[in-house]
């Protein structure tokens, strides 16, 4: 078993895939890199061959959660990061992640702050990002990182955790991380499930990766077809009575609209 693996989930022919891979290759410390896809094509295979990266094809059921779980299963490492093909990772992302997880008694996940990439420009601050940072303030205090109550209170108000910024401590987590249930809130559902476990949510306030917002992204698509609103309400109901959940969802949905272009 190796120490860490980046598994890149690749779809179709993303113009951003090679930029993502280069950001992983250029990390300050080296890691294994794999590519996993349910949409095999010459473009993805060509990039895998160019950088001598192992290439895995999901021949089973496709879909966001199915592909993430397949990607997760491809790596044989203590720690795994599922990299999204449109995003980029700052040079010290992995170094910081491993430092946090190795120093933790029982790590569950590590995640960092992030910036958005819109039309090729780096956006470090907007309303949504500021709200998420406020929500995560308690996790900057070490003792709260182990508190089930604290992290569930945070998640009861929404999901401030950026999915591609997350690294998983494999030995402390179930073999299947993502449930095949949602399209827009699949990551929030995973954090809710993991939040019940004994261990630590490790958070770095450093902006260590860039999350790209564009028309073809799954986040934008899910918001556009209104699936997110229904799923968010169901998630809030895991923490609140339905009447309160409906009120919170209305406010939360307004903030999430900043993902739209």
N, C-alpha and C positions, 0 to 999 in steps of 0.2 A: 504494500500500500504506500503510495506516494504522499507527500505532505499536502499539496494543493493542486487543484485543476480548475482552469477556466473552461467551461463548455459553452461554446457560442451556438445559440439557436438561430439557424439561418433559414430564411424563407424566400422562395422565388429568386428574383435577381435584384437585390438591394444595392443601390449605388453606394451605400455607406458601409457595407460589410468589410471591405479591405481596410478602411480607416479604423474600424473597431478592432480588427485583428492586430493592426500595427500598434495600437495603444496597449494591447496585452503583451505583445512581443517586447515592447520598450519599457516594461515595468522595471523598477529599480532592483528587484530580485526576480529570478526566473521561476516560471511555473510551467506545468504541463498545459497544453492548449489542445482542445478537441473541437470539432464542428459536428453538430447534430442537425438533421433536417428531415422533414416529412415531405419535402418538395424537391427531390433530387434533380439536378440539372447540370449542364456542362459549365455554367457560370460558377456555381458554388464549388464544384469539383475542381475547376481550374484554379481557383484561389487556394483551395486546400492543397493541391499539388504544388503550387508556386511556393508556398511556405512550409511544405512537408508536414502538414497538420493531418492527423488521423481524422477520417471522415466516416460518420455513422449515419445510416439511413433508418428511420423509423418506418417499418413496414406494417405496423399495426394501425390502430385508429389514430387519426390526426386530430389536431385541435390544440388550443393554447396550453391547457393543463396537461394533456396527454404528451405533448412535445416537451414541455418542461420536465415532466417526470421521466420521460425517456432520456433526455439529456442528463439528468441527475444520475440515472442508472448507468450511464456510459462511463462515468468516472470512478476510479478506485483510489480515493484519496481521503485523508482525514478531514479536509476542508474543501468545499466546492462553491464556486461562483458561477451562476447561470448568467452569462453575458448576452445581452440583447444586441442584435446585429446593427441596430441603428445608433447605438450609444458608444461613448468613448470613456476610457478610464485614465485618470491622471497617473503620472509615473509612480507615485508613492501609495496608490490605492492598496495594492496587495501587501506591501511592507507594513502599512498601518493596520490592516485587517489581521494579519498574522500576529503582530505584536499584541493586539488586544486579546485575541483568542488564546494565545499561549500563556498569557498572564492571568487568564480567568480560571476560576476553580471549576466551573461547569458551564461552559459557553453553549448557547443554543444558536444564536445568530449574531453576526456583526453587520452593521450597516452604517452608512455615512450620510452626511448632508450632500447635496448635489446642486448643480446649476442646470438650467434648460438651454437647449440649442434650438433657436428659431431662425429660419432663413439663413443658416450658417453663422449666426451671431450668438455669442455667449450671453445669456440672461441670468445674472446672479441673484436678482431680487425682483419679486412681484408679489402681489397680494397673497396668492396661494402659497408660495414658498415661505413667506413671513409667518403665515398662520401655522404651517407645518413645523417650523422651527420653534415657535412658541409652545406647541403641543409637546414637543420632544424635550423641552427644557429639563423636566425631572430626570431624564435618563442621562444627563450630563453629570449627575451626582452618583458616584459609584455604588453606594448602598442601595439606591433605588433600582439599579439594573437587575437586581435579583428579586425584586418585589413583584409577585404575581398581581397583587392589588393595584400597584401603580401602573404597570403596563396595560392592564385591562381597563383602567380608567382612561388612559390615553386612547386606546383603541375604541372605547365606547363613544368617542366623539368623532371618529373617522380614522382613516389610514394615512398617517403622515410618513410611512416608511416607503421609500422608493425601491421597488422590487429589484431592478438591476444593480442596486448598490449593496445588495445583501449577499453575504457569504454564510454558508451553512456548516455547522460543526456536526458532521455526519454521525459520529458515534452516539450523539445525544438526541438524535431525531428519528422519527419513524422512516421506514424505507420509502413510503409514498408521502411526499410532502404536500402536494397539491391535489385537492379533490376535483373530480370532473363534474363540476356543478355550475360554476359561473363563467361568464366571459369577461366581465369588467371588474369584478371584485374577487377574482380567484386568489390574488395575492393577500388581500385583507383577510379572507377566510382562512388562509394558511397561517397568518400571524395570530389570528384569534385562537386557532387550535394549538399552536406552539406556545402561546402565552400562558396556557394552563399548566405547562410543564415546569418542573423545578429546574432552575438554571438562570442564565443571564442573557439579557438583551443588551448587546454591547454597541454603543453609539459613539461615533466620532462627529464632532461639530465641523470638521474640515470638509470643504466641498471637494470630494475626491473623484467625482465622475460627472459626466455630462449626459443628460437624458434628452434625446431629440424629440421634439414635437413637430409632426408633419402630417399631411393629409392621409398617408397610407399607414400610419401607425395604428396598432390595435386599440390603443387608448382613445385616440380620436374617433375611430370607427365605432367603438362601443358607446361613446357619448352621443355620437350622431344618431344612432338608432334607438336611443332612449332606454336601452337595456340597463344601463348603469343605474338609473333612478329606481327601478324595481329591485335590483339586486342590493343597492344601498339600504333600502328600507328593510329588506330581510336581514341584512347584517346588523343594523341598529336594533332590530328586535331580539338579537342574541344578548343584548345588554339592557334593554329598556322595555317597558310596556308599550304596546303598539301605538297608543296615542302620543306618547312622548317621542317615540321613534319617528313618527310621521312629521312632527314639528322639526326635529333635528335634521331629518333628511332634506327638507325644503331649504334650510340654510346651507347645508353642506353641498347640495347640488348646485347652488348658485356659485359657490367658490370653485367647484370643479370645472365650471364652464371656461375657466381660463386655459384649459387644455385645447379648446377649440381654436381653429385658425380663422 
